[in-house]
Amino acid sequence: AILIPDNEIEARAAMELPDKNALILVYCRSGRRSAGAAEQLIGMGYTNVYDFGGIADWPYDTVSGKT
């Protein structure tokens, strides 16, 4: 997993996501930022981007890295 804030996608995507055909799953808390980020990645030529929407609506268990 790679955390790239939506306002940093343009600056960081080429270096951190070099394979434009790799599977990219995008999500955020509510779904608004992930939708914009997915559209931006597609506009940059990424071909396998899926917007999962908001994690707040995720019906399954989650694991946090925070202790």
HELIX and SHEET records of a PDB file:
HELIX    1   1 ASP A    6  GLU A    8  5                                   3    
HELIX    2   2 ILE A    9  GLU A   16  1                                   8    
HELIX    3   3 ARG A   32  GLY A   43  1                                  12    
HELIX    4   4 ILE A   55  ASP A   57  5                                   3    
SHEET    1   A 2 ILE A  24  CYS A  28  0                                        
SHEET    2   A 2 VAL A  49  GLY A  54  1                                        
END                                                                             
